[in-house]
Amino acid sequence: MAGKSAERQETEFIRNITNAVSKNKNNPITVIAGKEMIVGVIKAEKYKGRQAGGSEPYTDVVLHVVENGKIKQLNVSMKAESAASLAGGGLKGLELAVPGLGKRYMTAVNKHLSEKLKLNVGDKVPDVYGQINESIKKKIVVGNQSMGGPIHYMYIGRMDVKSTYDVKTNRIIFHGNLIPAEEYAKTHNLYFRLRARREDQRYDPNAKDNIGAPKVYGKSPSRGDSAGRIVVTDTTPSNAIVIRFR
């Protein structure tokens, strides 16, 4: 999720909390979304900064929470209801999470396309999914400081954020779901998905990036893009090509 829709979701989420805190005379409120309740919220703001590699950060919104007289920060990643992309940053992001993982995945993809599907140079490349090992799901979903994380919660909901504020209890209830990031990683199968950035990108088994990982795609004749895009998803189509790798 990117662009104006994502920005609108973040902005409205922050505005809803800001307005609720104001109604409570700038005192702490309780934020509820789905089964999760966060007590002591005094502020919500957009995360400032990027990943170390320059990509969009994992964190979208920072909640400031009073706990035992001290203020702590909780990082939230905002997602659409159909959370197609759960983590970003491509190969650079993967290297920050688990060094060497991106190269292993791309090598396995290239081998499958060449040896199993028998693709030739210039052939159209189908999307390829790779199931993420249980032992590293948490590192991928939660992220770390270099990735603009770690994130504590994922908020999954509509782009036009809706909420209800109860002035008697000082509770704001969102019509979406807050899910602890670690819990999400434990309870969902996760997959890498490799797809072309441009429709006219075609197979090039010999193309490599600056760390020696296969790019799989050749240059787009129309735009010059010379690599695909990797995202993390929790679902695959019924006819998806899914590979396993270590």
HELIX and SHEET records of a PDB file:
HELIX    1   1 GLY A    3  LYS A   23  1                                  21    
HELIX    2   2 GLY A   90  ALA A   97  1                                   8    
HELIX    3   3 LEU A  101  LYS A  111  1                                  11    
HELIX    4   4 HIS A  112  LYS A  116  3                                   5    
HELIX    5   5 GLU A  134  ILE A  136  5                                   3    
HELIX    6   6 LYS A  137  VAL A  142  1                                   6    
HELIX    7   7 GLN A  145  MET A  147  5                                   3    
HELIX    8   8 ALA A  181  THR A  187  1                                   7    
SHEET    1   A 8 SER A 163  ASP A 166  0                                        
SHEET    2   A 8 ARG A 171  PHE A 174 -1                                        
SHEET    3   A 8 ILE A  29  ALA A  33  1                                        
SHEET    4   A 8 GLU A  36  LYS A  46 -1                                        
SHEET    5   A 8 VAL A  61  GLU A  67 -1                                        
SHEET    6   A 8 LYS A  70  LYS A  79 -1                                        
SHEET    7   A 8 TYR A 153  ILE A 156  1                                        
SHEET    8   A 8 ASN A 177  PRO A 180 -1                                        
SHEET    1   B 4 ARG A 229  THR A 233  0                                        
SHEET    2   B 4 TYR A 191  ARG A 195 -1                                        
SHEET    3   B 4 VAL A 128  GLN A 131 -1                                        
SHEET    4   B 4 ILE A 241  ARG A 244  1                                        
END                                                                             
